[in-house]
Amino acid sequence: MISEHYRELATLDRSYWWFLVRHRIVMRMITRALGRKPVSVLDIGAGAGGFLATLVDEGFIGRDDALALEPSPEAQAVLTQRRLKILDAPLSDLAAVKVDPFPEVVTLLDVLEHLDDPVGTLRDISRRLPREGLVVILVPALPALWSRWDDLLAHRRRYTRRMLRDHLLEGGFQTLALQYCFAGITLPAWYRARFGLASAEAGQFARVRPLLNSILTRFFDLESRWPFWPLGTTLAAVARPRPD
């Protein structure tokens, strides 16, 4: 991922509506599946650490129990500034992650779409998670929405519900919940993809005024609480290792 993207993340991932809604979706999925707050969270491909920093600041988890696995030096610099724990291991070799006990919850937020072997990564996670542990996943949805941004960010795929469910099953998980998110921007995203409106030089996240940022946060947070949308720009899933 390009360095410019990490710098942009560091300025937006604690305040921009899109990130705020995503963080709330993930926290809600975790507490629904566990029935409580988690003991520990490992965020694989943590980027600039906005998600983990939000968990810590909101008291969702203790700072010592919020772990980041992120190989990018640019991102690690931001993680260090945010006083987040960084685990040293490549994303392609999760067996090298030195942590005991293994965290109760693993999150992969916009990570699987970058991997050549997402099923292998899920299989590695399912082998190490506690029996009642969880994996929570966010991925870009719908191949029809493929745009220049996917090329710019080195995506390998955009997911359908069936594809993500199949990858989880092959990776050793049983899916507990699966839903589309950001249904309200699917049509604009399709229009942008269809007519090639996104340029590689533009900032990925369109800046909005504080009032509009607040309105969008509230609107899409409410939208995400209804899990039956037939489409959306993001797919969210929570799964548990299969008992076999």
C-alpha positions in Angstrom: 0.0 0.0 0.0 1.3 3.4 -0.9 2.8 5.7 1.8 0.4 8.5 1.0 -2.5 6.3 1.9 -1.0 5.7 5.4 -0.5 9.4 5.9 -4.1 10.0 4.9 -5.3 7.3 7.3 -3.4 8.9 10.2 -5.3 12.1 9.7 -8.8 10.7 9.2 -9.2 7.3 10.9 -10.3 8.7 14.2 -12.8 11.3 13.0 -14.0 10.7 9.4 -17.6 9.3 9.2 -16.7 6.2 7.2 -14.1 5.1 9.7 -16.3 5.9 12.7 -19.2 3.8 11.3 -16.9 0.9 10.6 -15.5 0.9 14.1 -19.0 0.9 15.6 -20.0 -2.0 13.3 -17.1 -4.1 14.4 -17.6 -3.3 18.1 -21.2 -4.2 17.8 -20.5 -7.5 16.1 -18.0 -8.5 18.8 -20.3 -7.7 21.7 -23.2 -9.5 20.1 -21.2 -12.6 19.4 -19.5 -12.7 22.8 -22.2 -11.2 24.9 -19.6 -8.9 26.5 -16.5 -6.9 25.7 -13.5 -8.9 24.6 -10.5 -9.7 26.7 -8.0 -9.1 24.0 -8.0 -8.0 20.3 -5.4 -8.6 17.6 -5.9 -6.3 14.6 -4.1 -7.9 11.6 -3.1 -5.4 9.0 -3.8 -2.7 11.5 -2.7 0.2 9.2 -2.3 3.4 11.2 -4.1 1.9 14.2 -7.3 4.0 14.2 -9.5 1.1 15.1 -7.4 -0.1 18.1 -6.9 3.5 19.3 -10.7 3.9 19.3 -11.1 0.7 21.3 -8.7 1.8 23.9 -10.0 5.4 24.2 -13.6 4.2 24.5 -12.7 1.7 27.2 -13.7 -1.2 25.0 -10.4 -2.9 25.8 -7.2 -2.2 27.8 -4.2 -0.7 26.1 -2.0 -3.8 26.9 -4.6 -6.1 25.3 -4.9 -4.2 22.0 -2.3 -5.7 19.6 -1.4 -4.6 16.1 0.2 -6.8 13.4 1.3 -4.4 10.7 4.5 -4.8 8.6 4.6 -1.4 7.0 7.3 0.9 8.5 5.2 4.0 7.7 2.2 2.5 9.6 4.4 1.3 12.4 5.6 4.8 13.0 2.0 6.0 13.5 1.2 3.0 15.7 4.2 3.8 17.9 3.1 7.5 18.3 -0.3 6.1 19.4 1.4 3.9 22.0 -0.1 0.7 20.5 1.6 -2.7 20.9 3.1 -3.9 17.6 3.7 -7.6 16.9 6.6 -8.4 14.7 5.6 -11.0 12.0 4.8 -11.0 8.3 1.1 -11.3 7.3 2.0 -14.4 5.3 3.3 -16.3 8.4 0.9 -15.9 11.3 2.6 -18.9 13.0 5.5 -16.5 13.7 3.2 -14.3 15.8 4.7 -14.5 19.3 1.9 -14.0 21.8 0.6 -16.3 24.5 -2.3 -16.7 25.1 -3.5 -15.9 21.6 -6.0 -13.0 21.6 -9.7 -13.8 21.9 -10.7 -11.7 18.9 -8.9 -11.2 15.6 -9.9 -8.4 13.2 -9.1 -8.2 9.6 -10.4 -4.8 8.4 -9.8 -4.4 4.7 -7.1 -7.0 4.6 -8.3 -10.2 2.9 -8.8 -8.5 -0.4 -5.0 -7.8 -0.5 -3.9 -11.4 0.0 -3.0 -13.9 -2.6 -4.1 -16.7 -0.3 -6.9 -15.4 2.0 -8.1 -19.0 2.8 -4.6 -19.9 4.0 -4.5 -16.9 6.3 -7.9 -17.7 7.7 -6.8 -21.3 8.3 -3.8 -20.1 10.2 -6.0 -17.9 12.4 -8.6 -20.6 13.1 -5.8 -23.0 14.3 -4.6 -20.5 16.9 -7.9 -18.9 18.1 -9.4 -20.1 21.3 -12.4 -22.4 20.8 -14.8 -19.6 21.6 -12.7 -16.9 19.9 -13.9 -14.7 17.0 -12.7 -13.4 13.7 -14.3 -10.2 12.5 -13.8 -9.2 8.8 -14.5 -6.2 6.7 -13.9 -6.4 2.9 -14.9 -4.3 -0.1 -18.0 -5.7 -1.6 -19.4 -6.4 -5.1 -17.1 -7.0 -8.1 -19.3 -4.6 -10.1 -18.0 -1.8 -8.0 -14.4 -2.3 -9.0 -12.7 1.0 -9.7 -9.4 2.7 -10.0 -9.2 2.8 -6.2 -9.0 -1.0 -6.1 -6.1 -0.9 -8.5 -4.4 1.9 -6.6 -4.7 0.0 -3.3 -3.6 -3.3 -4.8 -6.8 -5.2 -4.2 -7.0 -8.7 -5.6 -10.8 -9.0 -5.4 -14.0 -7.5 -4.2 -16.2 -9.9 -2.3 -19.8 -11.3 -2.7 -21.6 -12.8 0.3 -21.1 -16.3 -1.1 -17.3 -15.8 -1.7 -16.7 -14.5 1.8 -18.8 -17.3 3.4 -16.9 -19.9 1.3 -13.5 -18.5 2.2 -14.5 -18.6 5.9 -15.7 -22.2 5.6 -12.6 -23.3 3.8 -10.5 -21.5 6.4 -12.0 -23.5 9.2 -14.7 -21.1 10.4 -18.5 -21.1 10.9 -20.1 -17.8 10.0 -22.2 -16.3 12.8 -23.3 -13.1 11.0 -22.7 -11.7 7.5 -24.1 -8.3 6.2 -23.6 -5.6 3.6 -22.9 -2.2 4.9 -23.0 1.3 3.4 -26.0 0.4 1.2 -26.7 4.1 0.7 -23.6 4.8 -1.3 -23.7 1.7 -3.5 -25.3 3.5 -6.4 -22.8 6.4 -6.4 -19.9 3.9 -6.0 -21.2 2.0 -9.1 -21.5 5.2 -11.0 -18.0 6.2 -10.1 -16.7 2.7 -11.1 -18.8 2.6 -14.3 -17.6 6.0 -15.6 -14.1 6.0 -14.2 -14.6 9.2 -12.1 -11.9 8.4 -9.6 -8.4 9.7 -10.5 -5.3 8.1 -9.0 -4.0 11.5 -8.0 -7.0 12.5 -5.9 -7.4 11.9 -2.2 -9.3 8.7 -1.6 -11.7 10.2 1.0 -13.7 13.2 0.0 -13.4 15.9 2.7 -16.7 17.0 4.3 -17.6 19.8 6.7 -18.0 18.8 10.4 -21.8 19.1 10.3 -22.1 16.8 7.3 -19.5 14.5 8.8 -21.7 14.2 11.9 -24.9 13.6 9.8 -23.2 10.9 7.7 -21.9 9.2 10.8 -25.4 9.1 12.4 -27.1 8.1 9.2 -24.9 5.2 8.3 -24.6 4.0 11.9 -28.3 3.7 12.0 -28.4 2.0 8.6 -25.8 -0.6 9.7 -28.1 -1.7 12.6 -30.4 -3.3 10.0 -28.4 -6.3 8.8 -30.6 -7.4 5.8 -29.5 -4.9 3.1 -29.2 -6.8 -0.3 -26.1 -4.9 -1.3 -23.5 -2.4 0.0 -20.0 -1.2 -0.6 -18.6 -3.3 2.3 -19.2 -6.8 3.6 -18.9 -7.4 7.4 -18.7 -10.9 8.9 -18.1 -12.4 12.3 -17.2 -16.1 12.6 -16.0 -18.7 15.1 -13.6 -21.7 14.6 -15.5 -24.8 13.6 -15.6 -27.4 16.4 -14.4 -30.2 14.2 
